[in-house]
C-alpha cells in the first residue's frame, strides 16, 4: 500500500550493527522526500511519534493503518 502524508503508520524495530536504533511503534507521516543519499528510487518518510522527535525511515519499512 502506498504511504501518503498524514497517514498513521506502524513500523518494526530498526537495528544497525546490532544496536536498536528505533523501537517498534505507531506514528504519523509528516513529510515524504526522495532518497538523496543513495541511488535508489525509494522514498523516505519523516515520522512523528507522540513524545519523540521526528525521525526518518524508508517507506518500504512502514505499514499504513486506520486511513
Residue, then its C-alpha position, 0 to 999 in steps of 0.5 A: x500500500x502506498x504511504x501518503x502524508x498524514x497517514x498513521x503508520x506502524x513500523x518494526x524495530x530498526x537495528x544497525x550493527x546490532x544496536x536498536x536504533x528505533x523501537x517498534x511503534x505507531x506514528x504519523x507521516x509528516x513529510x515524504x522526500x526522495x532518497x538523496x543519499x543513495x541511488x535508489x528510487x525509494x522514498x523516505x518518510x519523516x515520522x512523528x511519534x507522540x513524545x519523540x522527535x521526528x525521525x526518518x525511515x524508508x517507506x518500504x519499512x512502514x505499514x499504513x493503518x486506520x486511513 
